[in-house]
Amino acid sequence: MIAARTPAFWRATLALSLGSLLTFANLYTPQPLLPLFSETWGISPVQASLTVSLTTLALSISLLVYGPLSDAIGRRGIMFVSMTLTTLCSLAMAFAPDFWSLLALRTVQGLVIGGLLAVAMAYMGDEFEHDAMVLAVGLYISGNSLGGISGRLISGGVASVWGWQGSFLVTGCLSLVILVIFIWMLPPSRGFRPKPLHPVAMLADLGRHLRNPVILLACLVGGLNFLVFINIYNYITYLLSAPPYNLSPALLGLLFLTYLSGTLAAGVSGRIVGTRSQPLAMVVGLLILISGTLLTLVPHLEAIILGMVINAIGFFFTHTQAAGWVSRKADGARASASSLYLMSYYGGASVGSFYLGPFWHWLGWDGVVLGAVIMLCVAIGVALGLRVLERRDRAALPADPEHDPLPDL
């Protein structure tokens, strides 16, 4: 087992963090480019956003496969193949002759990109000692956030000089470098023990979670939360690329630095919430997200940027609590429950552009804000439903000072 702060620990942790960076950079490369796609091919914002939504939809479906598959055939091979195919897809996109070819490649990339996301944590569990894993997970999750930000920054900056094709080419070349480093640095699997692949048992676990309202409602909160958050970024690129703002793709890429406030919020949310009610913490996060969204209605760039900073805080606060709730409340098969949450999470992102599209065509940005607030109010209702279930479960506990009191926020 790999001990904390040893050379093997740093090699493995850096490799997995770089793999995470590669994965999320490729996943979100198109987001600052949506106005360019519309300009190049004369397509609507909803059609352009398919380059994000179809990829996340394919990703959400694939996550249910990679985890059980890696239990049977191993972790490293799946991560190698996933990252290699992700890189090749990005390089091929630079030469896509039309929008539909680009969309097909993005869909394929969504199917292959989830290999590292679904398997990296399992690799850590196999190879790292407990203390080492706790430390490594924090660094790995930082790679998630930095990957999403850097992919958008690089994409927007390169597109301002070499167009959208250059964005995919540069991302693909950087991914190739990271892939080589990843293969060289990641230690061989020594703690992995193969398990038979049991699709029937896997489906039974999934069905049990789907029948558990405590799990299902939290997954729904996570999906609705991400549905609004990620697609607000899609449509705000159209708002800010048009008069009176006229931001270039490079400046649109800088907009995603607002994610950093959310990364900080995710890191401190556990200490803020403590033993308090997680469903009520989700409600607080959703209310923060609503407030930031409403602030973007102020027609000044500074107010819009501040609104997006607040949005990121609210989103990550809610996401952290919903994901933690699912992991804590799962009745066995925790990996399956986490996969279900991620499927709902990325599935929400994939349908968000279709939901917000009619609002955009109806009222422009004001319509997007209206649609977002309506959906977030639905999410608050779902989170309050979780609170009712939480209070019911607490009432069923015997009067014992050892039990978690779950005070209100």
C-alpha positions in Angstrom: 0.0 0.0 0.0 1.2 3.5 -0.8 1.9 5.6 2.3 1.3 9.3 2.5 4.0 11.8 1.4 6.3 9.1 0.0 7.8 9.4 -3.5 5.2 6.8 -4.8 2.4 8.8 -3.2 3.4 12.0 -5.0 3.9 10.2 -8.3 0.5 8.5 -8.1 -1.3 11.6 -6.8 0.2 13.9 -9.4 -0.6 11.4 -12.2 -4.2 11.1 -11.2 -4.6 14.9 -10.7 -3.1 15.4 -14.2 -5.5 12.8 -15.6 -8.4 14.7 -13.9 -7.2 17.9 -15.4 -7.0 16.4 -18.9 -10.5 14.9 -18.5 -12.3 18.1 -17.5 -10.3 20.3 -19.8 -11.5 18.2 -22.8 -15.1 18.0 -21.4 -15.5 21.8 -21.3 -13.4 23.0 -24.2 -16.4 24.0 -26.3 -18.2 26.1 -23.8 -16.5 29.5 -24.6 -16.8 28.7 -28.3 -20.6 28.4 -28.6 -21.1 31.9 -30.2 -18.4 31.0 -32.7 -20.2 27.8 -33.6 -23.4 29.8 -34.2 -21.6 32.3 -36.3 -19.7 29.7 -38.4 -22.6 27.4 -39.2 -25.6 29.6 -38.6 -27.0 27.5 -35.9 -29.1 28.4 -32.8 -27.7 28.6 -29.3 -29.6 25.4 -28.4 -27.9 23.5 -31.3 -24.5 24.9 -30.5 -24.9 23.9 -26.8 -25.4 20.3 -28.0 -21.6 20.2 -28.1 -21.7 20.3 -24.3 -25.1 18.7 -23.5 -24.7 15.6 -25.7 -21.2 15.0 -24.3 -22.4 15.1 -20.7 -25.4 12.9 -21.5 -23.1 10.2 -23.0 -20.8 10.6 -20.0 -23.7 10.2 -17.5 -24.7 6.9 -19.2 -21.2 5.5 -19.4 -20.4 6.0 -15.7 -22.7 3.1 -14.8 -20.5 0.8 -16.9 -16.9 1.7 -16.1 -17.0 1.1 -12.3 -18.2 -2.5 -12.4 -16.0 -3.2 -15.5 -12.9 -2.0 -13.7 -13.8 -4.3 -10.8 -13.4 -7.2 -13.2 -10.5 -6.2 -15.5 -8.5 -3.6 -13.6 -8.2 0.2 -13.2 -5.1 1.3 -15.0 -6.0 -0.1 -18.4 -9.4 1.6 -18.4 -7.8 4.9 -17.4 -5.2 4.6 -20.1 -7.7 3.7 -22.9 -10.1 6.4 -21.7 -7.5 9.2 -21.8 -6.1 8.1 -25.1 -9.4 8.0 -26.9 -10.4 11.4 -25.3 -7.2 12.9 -26.7 -7.7 11.4 -30.1 -11.2 12.8 -30.3 -10.1 16.3 -29.5 -7.4 16.1 -32.2 -9.9 14.8 -34.7 -12.4 17.7 -33.8 -9.8 20.2 -35.1 -10.4 18.9 -38.6 -14.2 18.4 -38.4 -15.7 19.4 -41.8 -19.1 20.4 -40.4 -21.1 20.9 -37.2 -22.6 17.4 -37.3 -19.2 15.7 -37.6 -18.1 17.8 -34.6 -21.2 16.8 -32.7 -20.7 13.1 -33.5 -17.1 13.3 -32.2 -18.2 15.1 -29.0 -20.8 12.3 -28.4 -18.1 9.6 -28.8 -15.8 11.6 -26.5 -18.6 11.7 -23.9 -18.8 7.9 -23.9 -15.0 7.4 -23.4 -14.2 10.4 -21.2 -15.8 8.9 -18.1 -13.2 6.1 -17.7 -11.0 8.1 -15.4 -13.8 9.8 -13.5 -15.4 6.4 -12.6 -12.2 4.6 -11.8 -9.7 7.0 -10.2 -11.2 6.9 -6.7 -11.4 3.1 -6.9 -7.6 3.0 -7.8 -6.8 5.1 -4.8 -8.9 2.8 -2.6 -6.9 -0.2 -3.9 -3.4 1.3 -3.7 -3.3 4.0 -0.9 -3.3 3.7 2.8 -6.2 5.4 4.5 -4.3 8.5 5.5 -2.7 8.8 2.1 -6.1 8.4 0.3 -7.7 11.3 2.4 -4.8 13.6 1.3 -4.8 12.4 -2.3 -8.6 12.8 -2.8 -8.4 16.5 -2.0 -5.6 17.0 -4.5 -7.4 15.0 -7.1 -10.6 17.0 -6.7 -8.6 20.2 -7.1 -7.5 18.8 -10.5 -11.2 18.5 -11.4 -11.8 22.2 -10.8 -8.5 23.3 -12.4 -9.1 21.2 -15.4 -12.5 22.7 -16.1 -11.2 26.2 -15.6 -8.0 25.7 -17.7 -9.8 24.0 -20.5 -12.1 27.0 -20.9 -9.3 29.5 -20.5 -7.1 27.8 -23.1 -10.0 27.3 -25.5 -11.2 30.9 -25.4 -7.7 32.4 -25.6 -6.6 30.2 -28.6 -9.9 30.7 -30.4 -9.3 34.5 -30.4 -6.2 33.9 -32.4 -6.6 30.7 -34.4 -10.4 30.1 -34.3 -12.3 27.2 -32.8 -10.3 24.6 -34.7 -7.1 25.9 -33.0 -8.8 25.4 -29.6 -9.3 21.7 -30.2 -5.9 21.2 -31.7 -4.1 22.9 -28.8 -6.2 21.0 -26.2 -5.5 17.8 -28.0 -1.8 18.4 -28.1 -1.6 19.3 -24.4 -3.7 16.3 -23.6 -1.2 14.1 -25.5 1.7 15.5 -23.4 -0.3 14.9 -20.2 -1.2 11.3 -21.3 2.5 10.4 -21.8 3.3 11.8 -18.3 0.3 10.0 -16.8 1.4 6.6 -18.3 5.0 7.2 -17.1 4.1 8.3 -13.6 1.2 6.1 -12.4 2.5 3.2 -10.4 1.4 -0.3 -11.4 -1.6 -1.8 -9.6 -0.6 -4.0 -6.7 -3.6 -4.0 -4.4 -6.2 -4.7 -7.1 -8.1 -8.0 -6.8 -10.4 -8.8 -9.7 -14.0 -9.6 -9.0 -16.5 -11.4 -11.2 -18.7 -9.1 -13.3 -22.3 -9.5 -12.2 -24.6 -7.3 -14.3 -27.7 -8.7 -12.6 -26.4 -7.8 -9.1 -25.3 -4.4 -10.4 -28.9 -3.7 -11.8 -30.4 -4.9 -8.5 -28.2 -2.4 -6.5 -29.3 0.3 -8.9 -32.9 -0.6 -8.6 -32.7 -0.6 -4.8 -31.3 3.0 -4.8 -34.0 4.1 -7.3 -36.7 2.9 -4.9 -35.1 4.8 -2.0 -36.6 8.3 -1.8 -33.8 9.5 0.4 -31.3 8.7 -2.4 -33.5 9.5 -5.3 -34.5 13.0 -4.1 -30.8 14.0 -3.4 -29.9 12.8 -6.9 -32.7 15.0 -8.3 -31.4 18.0 -6.3 -27.9 17.5 -7.8 -29.2 17.1 -11.3 -31.4 20.2 -11.1 -28.6 22.2 -9.5 -26.2 21.4 -12.3 -28.9 21.8 -15.0 -29.2 25.5 -14.1 -25.6 26.3 -13.3 -23.8 24.8 -16.3 -26.3 26.0 -18.8 -26.4 29.6 -17.5 -22.7 29.7 -18.6 -23.7 28.4 -22.0 -26.2 31.2 -22.6 -24.3 34.0 -20.9 -21.6 33.6 -23.5 -24.2 34.8 -26.1 -25.2 37.7 -23.9 -21.7 38.9 -23.3 -20.4 38.4 -26.9 -23.1 40.7 -28.2 -23.5 44.5 -27.8 -23.0 46.3 -25.5 -20.4 44.0 -24.0 -18.8 42.5 -27.2 -16.4 40.2 -25.3 -14.0 38.1 -27.3 -13.7 34.3 -26.9 -10.5 35.0 -24.7 -12.4 37.2 -22.4 -15.4 34.8 -22.3 -12.9 32.1 -21.2 -11.8 34.4 -18.3 -15.4 34.4 -17.1 -14.9 30.8 -15.9 -12.4 32.0 -13.3 -15.6 32.6 -11.3 -15.5 28.9 -10.6 -12.7 29.5 -8.1 -15.1 30.9 -5.6 -17.1 27.7 -5.8 -14.0 25.6 -5.3 -13.4 27.5 -2.1 -17.0 27.1 -1.0 -16.8 23.3 -1.6 -13.7 23.1 0.5 -15.3 24.9 3.5 -18.9 23.7 3.2 -18.3 20.6 5.4 -16.9 22.8 8.3 -19.8 25.3 7.9 -22.6 22.7 7.9 -21.0 20.4 10.4 -23.8 18.3 12.1 -26.5 20.5 10.9 -29.2 19.4 8.4 -27.8 18.7 5.0 -31.1 19.1 3.2 -31.4 22.6 4.7 -27.9 23.3 3.6 -28.9 22.4 0.1 -31.7 24.9 0.3 -29.3 27.6 1.4 -27.0 26.8 -1.5 -29.9 27.0 -3.9 -31.1 30.3 -2.5 -27.5 31.7 -3.0 -27.6 30.4 -6.6 -31.0 32.2 -7.2 -29.6 35.4 -5.8 -26.5 35.4 -8.0 -28.7 34.6 -11.1 -31.0 37.5 -10.3 -28.0 39.8 -10.0 -27.0 39.1 -13.6 -30.1 41.0 -14.6 -28.3 44.2 -13.7 -27.0 45.5 -17.1 -23.4 46.1 -16.0 -20.5 43.8 -16.6 -19.3 44.1 -13.1 -22.7 43.1 -11.7 -22.9 40.1 -14.0 -19.5 38.9 -13.0 -20.3 39.3 -9.3 -23.5 37.4 -10.0 -21.6 34.5 -11.5 -19.2 34.5 -8.6 -22.1 34.1 -6.2 -23.6 31.5 -8.5 -20.5 29.3 -8.2 -20.6 29.6 -4.4 -24.2 28.5 -4.3 -23.8 25.7 -6.8 -20.8 24.0 -5.2 -22.2 24.4 -1.7 -25.4 22.5 -2.8 -23.4 20.0 -4.9 -21.1 19.1 -2.1 -24.0 18.5 0.4 -26.1 16.5 -2.1 -23.2 14.2 -3.1 -22.2 13.7 0.5 -25.8 12.9 1.5 -26.0 10.2 -1.1 -22.8 8.6 0.0 -23.8 8.7 3.7 -27.4 7.4 3.2 -26.7 4.6 0.7 -27.8 1.3 2.0 -24.8 -0.7 0.8 -23.3 -0.5 -2.8 -22.1 3.0 -2.2 -20.2 3.0 -5.5 -23.4 2.3 -7.3 -25.2 5.1 -5.4 -22.4 7.5 -6.3 -22.6 6.5 -9.9 -26.4 7.1 -9.8 -25.8 10.6 -8.4 -23.2 11.4 -11.1 -25.6 10.1 -13.8 -28.3 12.4 -12.5 -25.8 15.2 -12.2 -24.5 15.1 -15.7 -27.9 14.1 -17.1 -29.3 17.3 -15.7 -26.5 19.3 -17.5 -27.4 17.5 -20.8 -31.1 18.5 -20.8 -30.6 22.0 -19.4 -30.0 23.7 -22.8 -33.2 22.2 -24.2 -35.1 23.5 -21.1 -33.7 27.0 -21.2 -33.7 27.3 -25.0 -37.4 28.4 -25.3 -36.9 30.9 -22.5 -33.9 32.4 -24.4 -35.9 32.7 -27.7 -38.8 34.2 -25.8 -37.2 36.8 -23.6 -33.5 36.6 -24.2 -31.3 36.7 -21.1 -34.3 37.8 -18.9 -36.0 34.6 -20.1 -33.0 32.4 -19.1 -33.0 33.9 -15.6 -36.8 33.3 -15.3 -36.4 29.7 -16.4 -33.5 29.2 -14.1 -35.3 30.5 -11.1 -38.4 28.4 -11.8 -36.2 25.2 -11.9 -34.3 26.2 -8.8 -37.5 26.7 -6.9 -38.4 23.1 -7.9 -35.1 22.0 -6.6 -35.8 23.8 -3.3 -39.1 21.9 -3.0 -37.3 18.6 -3.5 -34.7 19.5 -0.9 -37.4 20.4 1.6 -38.9 17.0 0.8 -35.6 15.5 1.9 -35.8 17.6 5.1 -39.2 16.0 5.8 -37.7 12.6 5.4 -34.8 13.5 7.6 -37.1 14.7 10.4 -39.1 11.5 10.1 -36.0 9.4 10.4 -34.7 11.5 13.3 -38.1 11.1 15.1 -37.8 7.3 14.7 -34.5 7.2 16.6 -34.5 6.4 20.3 -33.9 9.3 22.6 -30.2 8.9 23.0 -27.6 11.6 23.4 -25.2 9.6 21.3 -27.3 10.2 18.2 -26.6 13.1 15.9 -29.0 15.9 16.9 -29.1 17.4 13.4 -30.0 20.9 14.5 -31.5 23.3 12.0 -29.3 25.7 10.2 
